[in-house]
Amino acid sequence: MKKQIAVILGDGIGPEVTQQSIKILDAIAKQYNHEFTYEYCLMGADAIDKTGSPLPDETLTTCLASDAILFGAIGHPKYDNDPTAKVRPEQGLLKLRKSLQLFANIRPVNTYTSLQHLSPLKAKNLEGVDFIIYRELTGGIYFGKKETSADGQSATDDCTYSIPEIERIAHLAFQHAQKRRKKLTLVDKANVLETSRLWRKVVQDLSSQYADVAVDYMFVDNAAMQIIVNPKQFDVVLTENMFGDIISDEASVISGSLGLLPSASVGSSVALFEPIHGSYPQAAGKDIANPIGSILSAAMLLDHFGLTVEADLVRSGVEWTLQHGFVSKDIDPINCYSTSAIGDLIRDFTENKLPTDINNNIRLSQSTII
């Protein structure tokens, strides 16, 4: 298989973690006789500094011509801390989502037994947690009309959704539920919001096409509570843009670290894959960031290409490193391994180069197990 991948390293730790994903994609390509070629693009604060634009036209052209996009992270304190900035890194990502019609953000949420002590939830609430959030990504309040009054005393953000916008992501969520435990939960605020009532009507109308999927409905405030109280009740969660932004970040801490979770944004053409964490500029260039969210995003990219065996091998490599305590500083600040060492370990796992007897003073790639 030959595929062209657009790579947007982005800001902060984005370049470091993305380089680990490319390392592993290259290993997979070699082992399974695939050919992945990469074209590097600018976006975010890095792009603003170099071109004046958060999303240069060249980046958009390259992304449109690619089979998938691998993205690192976006954001920089000099923009985050300046509310008056007219050009911001996030504008690049929003424009990319809109231009490519990446209307569905997909975030899997699961747990690892070896890391349960890091979760804010009790161990008994973590057993069996395995759900996935489908967040609508190109509509709603983020993209609605925005106004500030002339006197600066009031502001308005419109939230608008159309039936086609809701239908296209709802179909994806229903189809995925059919492949899992056949349960879909719509998270809305239909007791208050007209847009939520439209979401509920559309999902109710579509449910007859997916008779094997059980559908329930949950107000977003209750959903936020239930994700903490009983997260294993969820299978596929479907929701609009703002609610999805909030509950997916809430759910992300269940696993024990933001650095562990991947995501995909899919739509009408090319799909984008990225870890859910931010740019973490304080750690940039120090080789201490957790690369697993990015590596698991690369596994989702392989799934997107139909390479499920290869994707599962990458996930097995991630599980192996976590089970054996080869973790980054965010997970264990004392006994931790570098970003590149973890990438090397997972690469070696996929290449079946790890020794069967793991003990003291064994050198694996460029990391030493102590």
N, C-alpha and C positions, 0 to 999 in steps of 0.2 A: 504494500500500500504506500502511495506517495501523497503526502499532505503538506501544504504550506501553512505555517503558523505565524501570525503576527505577534510580536512580543513587545509589550509595553512595560518596561521596567518600573517606571513611575518614580515615586519619591521615597525618601527615608529608607526603610529596610526593604522596600520593593525590589531593588536590584539583587540584593543578597539572597532573598528567599526564592526569587524566580530563577536564579541561576542554578539552584539545587533541583528545581523541577526539570529544567532543561537537561541537566546532567542525567537524570533518571529517564527522561523521554529518549535521550540518545542511547542509553543502555538498552531500553526496551526495543528501540528501532533496530539495533544491531542484532539482538538476540532473536527477534521474530521476523527479520528481513523486511522491515519497513524503511521508508525514507522520509524523514521529517526535515524540512528546510525552514529557516527562521528569517524573518525580516523585522528589524528592530525599529520601533517608532517612539515618538515623544508624546507625552500627555502629562498634564498636571503642572505643579510648580516648576519642575525641570523644563517643561516646554515653554512656560511663561518666561523663564530666565533666558532661554536660548532663542526664542522666536517672538515673544510678546503675546502669544496665543496659548490658551490652555489645551487646545486641540487643533494643531496645524492641519491644513487641508491634506498634506501628504500622508498624515497618519490615517485620516478617514479613508483616503483612496486605497491605501495598503490594506486596511482592515476589510474593506469591501471586497477586495480581490483575494482574500485569504480563506482558508477552510475553517479556521478557528483563531481565537485570540487568547493569549495567555498574558494576564495582567498582574502586576505586583501590588502597588498601593498608591494612594494619592493623598496629598496634603502637606503643608509646611507651616510652622508656627508664625512666620512673618505674615502669612495671610490669615491664619486662624485667629490671630490676636489683633487683627485690624478690621473691625466691622465696616470701615469706610472703603475698603478695597473694592474697586469696580471690576477688576479681573481677578478671578479666584480659581484655584485648581479644580474645585468640584464642578465648575461650569464645563470643564472638558469632559468629565465622565457623564454628566447629564446630557450633554449634546451628543456624545457617542451613543448612549442608550437610545436617544430619540432618533438619531440619524439611521441607526441600524435596526430600529424597531425591536429592541431587546425588551420585549414586554413582560417577560416572566423571569423572576429571580428565584432560583431553586436552592434551598439551603437544607441539607440533611443534618439532623441532630441525633447523635448517639453518644454512648458512654464507653469507657474502657475500665475494666475491673481494676487494673493496676493504678488507676488515677482517681478512683472514687473518693479518696481522702482529700482531694483538692476541690471537690465540688461543694458549693454551699448547701446542697441538699443532703439529707441523711441517706445512708447506703440503701436502706429499704425502699426509698423512693426512686432509686436509680436503676434497679433491676428491670431489664426489659425495655428500657427507654430506646426507642428507635422510630423517629418520625421525621417528616420532611415538610418544609414550609414552601408554599408557592405564593410568592408576593408579586402582585401586579406592579410594573416598574416604570411605565411611561405615561401614566395618567394620574388623576387625583390632584390633591392640593399642591404637590410639588411643581406641577406644570400648569396650574390654573392661573388666571389673571391675577396680578399682584398690584396693589395700589397703596400709596401712602398719601394721606390728605395734605393739602397745601400748607396747612399750619403745623404738620407733623404730629398732630394729636391723636390720630387714628390710622389704622392700617387694615387692609383686607387681603385675604388669600382665598380665591375661589376653588372649590373642590367640584370637579365635573367628571362624570363617567358616562359613556355610551354603552348600549347593549353589545355592539360588536367588540368593544374593548374588554368587556367582562366575559363574553362567550369564549374568546380565543384562549384565554388563560384557564378558564374553567374546564374546557375540553382537555387541556394538557393535564390538569390536576386529576380529573376523573380517570383519564387513561392510565395515569401512573398509579392511582389507587387500585385499579383493576389488576395491576402486577404485584401489588403488595397485600395488605390485609383487608382490602376492599372496604375501607372506611374513609369518608371525607368529612372534614369539619370546616364549615364556613364561619369565619370570624368577622363580625361586623358590629354596627351600632344602629340596628334597624329600629330601635325604639325611639331614636332621636333624629337620625340623618336620612334625608331623602335618597342620597346616593346609596346608602346601605340598604334601603328598602328595594332599590333597583337591583342591587347585587343579589339580594335574597330571592327576588322574583325570577331573575335569570337562572340562578342555580336550581331553583325548584322546577322550572320549566325543562332544564336540561337533564335533570335527574332521571326522567323516564327513559332516556337513551342509554342509561347506565344502570339498569335494573339490579345488577349484581353488587352495586356499591351502596352501602348504607350511608345516608347523609344526615348529619346533625348540624345545628346552628347554635352559635355561642356569641354572646356580646363580648366585645373586646376586653372590657374590664374584668369580666369573669374569666376569660381565656388567659389573661395575664396572671390571674390567681391560680388557675388550674395547672398552668405550666410548672408552677412551683409545687403545688400540693400533690398533683398526680399526673406527672408528664407522660407516663406510659400509656395513658388512655388515648393518646393521639396517634394517628397513622399519617394521613395527608391533611395538612392544614392549608386552606385557601383564604386569601385576604387581599385587601386593597393596599395601596402604596404606603401610606403613612402608618397604618396599623402593622403592616408587615415589617416595616423598618424597626418599629419598637419591639414587637414580640420576638422577632428573629434575633435581635441583640440580647434580649432577655434570655431566650432559650440557649444562646451560645455559651453561657457560663455554666450550664449544667455539666458539660464535659470536663470542666476544671480549668480550661484556658482558652482565651480567644484565639490563640495561635494554632489551635488544632483543627479548626473548622473551615471547610471549603465552600465554594458556591459556584453556580453556573447562572448565566443570564442568556436566555435563548429567545428567539423571535422569528422573524420572517426569513432571515438569511443566515449570516454567520453568527456563531455563538461565542460568548466571552466567559472565561474561567478565571476566578480570582479567590484568594483567601478572604475571609470576612474581616480580618483585622485591619487596623489603620496603618499609617506610615511609620508610627513609632520613631520619630526623628531622634530621640535621645539615644537610641540603640544603633543608629545608622553607622555603618562602617566598622562596627566592633565585633562582628562575627558571633553575636550572641542571640540573634533573633530565632524564633521557632519557625522552621521551614515546613512543618508538617501540613499546615493549612494550605500552603501553596502546592505541596506535593500531592495532597489529596484532590486539589483542584485539577491538577494534571491527570489524575486518575479519572475524574469526571470527563475531562477532555477525551481520554481514550474511550470511555463509554460512548461518548457522542459520536466517535468514529466507528462504533460497532466493535471495538476491540475489548470485549468484556473480560476475556481471559487475562490479557495484559493488565487491565485496570485492577482486577482482583489480585494479581501478583503484587502490584504496587501497594495496595491496601494491606496485604499480608506482611509486606516489608515494614510498613508503618507500625502495625500491631507488634511485630517482633521487637522493634527497637523500644517501644514503650514497655512491653512486658519485661525486657531485660534491663530497664533502667537507663537506657541511653537517651536522655532527655535534655532539653534546653533549659536555660536559666529561669524562664518563667515558670517552669514546672518544679525544678529543684535547684535553688540558688547555690547550693553547696556542691553537690555531686552532679555537675552539669557538663554538657558537651557542646562544642561550637556548632554553629549553623552548618558549616561546610562538613564537619565530621559526621553529623547526622545524615546529611545528604549522601556522603560516601557510604555509610553503613547501609542505607536503604538501597542505594545503587548496587552494592555488593550482594545484598540479599536477592535482588532481582536477577543477578547474574550467577547466583548459586555459588558465590565465592566465600561465604562465611564458614568458619570452622564449626564443626558440630560440638566441640568442647569449649565452652566459653569460660575462661578462668583469668586469673591475674596475669598482667603483663603480656597479653596478646595484642599485637599491633594489627589493626584493621584499617586498611587504606592509610589515611593520615591521622587516624585517631588512635590513642592508646587507652585500652580498657584497664582501669586500676581499681 
